[in-house]
Structure formats: structure tokens, C-alpha cells
Amino acid sequence: MPAVRYQETTVSLGEDETVLDGLLREGIDAAHSCRSGCCHACMLRASSGVPPPASQETLKDSLRAKGYFLACIAHPAEDLVLASPAGDDVSVKARIVDITILEGDVARVLIEPQGSFDYKPGQFLNLVRGRAVFSQSRWARRGRIRTAACLDFRGHPVTMSLLRT
């Protein structure tokens, strides 16, 4: 069975166990959300070893070339040394400029990226606050990103990172 090393911990993966499942089993606080490869919240980078091609299929060529893969669908055939994603490769700082309550705990959130952010209308957006990841559908409007979100933002700072997907 292959093993993965992340931070200071080596995890032996069980048969049919994903990298994410192994990390979580060992109590490692690994970012994740959908657990099916859609949201990209679990993206990690292999600094040594070759990630399984299936765990890289939906990533941009530039990320694949740097060893990025989706931990939630990764069943490696060989040992891997893992690293967290490099900030500029996968995220951009953003500021929430407006929140409109639509109903109950559903809000429309207007987000302004603080730098270049390549996106397409209808694409998913991951809002990251600390280790918490919120996956949302988004659409563009006048250089900003709008998202319908179910977030408990009350009492929390309104600066987040946008995870490039």
C-alpha cells in the first residue's frame, strides 16, 4: 500500500482509500468540501512522487505540471510527499463589498477580487476563511463576482480568499 507524507506525518493508505480519507483518518486538518472532485477545495501538491492522472483530469495544465491533484479522488499507486498549495497558484485575496439578505440564512454576496482572477460565469467558487471552505456557484457582473451563498457571516471578518478552480 502506498504512503503519503504531509507536514510531519506519514500516512499509510488502506486499499481503496483516498489521500483525503487517509489524512482525515489520522486527524490531519485537510481542507475539503464536496469529496467528489468538483469543488477543488482538497487540492494538494505532490512535491515528490507522481499523483494519479485521474486526480488531475479537471485541473488546468499549469497546475498539473506543478504536481497539483485532488486529494478526495486520489488513489496513488506510489508514495507521495505532499505540500499545501502555493497561494498565488490557487487563490486570490478578495473583499466582500455587499451582503443582501434574501431570505432566512440565504444572502447575495458581492465579492471584489484584490488582483487578477480568471473565471467564467457559472463556474464554482470556493470561499476560504481560515481552514473553512464554502463552495458556491458564481456569475460575473462588472468586474466583480456575485454569488448566492448560505454562509453564517455574522460576527466574522468579511475578507476571504477566492480559491481558483
Buried (B, 14 or more C-beta within 10 A) or exposed (E): EBBBBBEEEEBEBEEEBBBBBBBBEBEBEBBBBBBEBBBBBBBBBBEEBEBBEEBBEBBBEEBBEBBBBBBBBBBBEEBBBBBEBEEEBBBBEBEBEEBEEEEEEEBEBBBEBEEEBEBEEEEBBBBBBEEEBBBBEBBBEEEBBBBEBEBEBEEEEBEBBBBBB
